[in-house]
């Protein structure tokens, strides 16, 4: 399985595999960006993976991924860059590929983190490009906030 990840490592808890995306067979994983942490936690967790630090908006994988884990990236970007980021995510995935999401929920007027409200996310990850789960699952975030998590599937 080719897995692209963003923010998969947290210093306090190590590897956080997304629900619905198997990590035990992620033999060709890619983690993009400095927030991913060092290679050591991946190796310690038994994952055969490469950590690639790259500019988010110029990263071009050699082949599309079967799955991408998106956490803490979207909410760190200014909302004016969200459409471009969604286009990148869509392009990184094979048709039918899975996007594991953790949409940050915050009441802060300014960011980052910027609030990723469900209605805004449904507009951004539009139904003609993405298949949505029936419900997003709330999960606690270490900062005392919450994230809404789920798996989106890339259409065509």
Protein Blocks (a to p, Z undefined) as FASTA:
>chain_A
ZZddehkacfklopaddehiafklmmbccdedjklopfklmmmnopacddddddfklgcc
fbdcfbdcdehklmmpcfklmmmmmmmmmmmpcehiacdddddddfbfbdcdddddfklm
mmmmgcklpccdfbdcddddfklpacdddddddeZZ
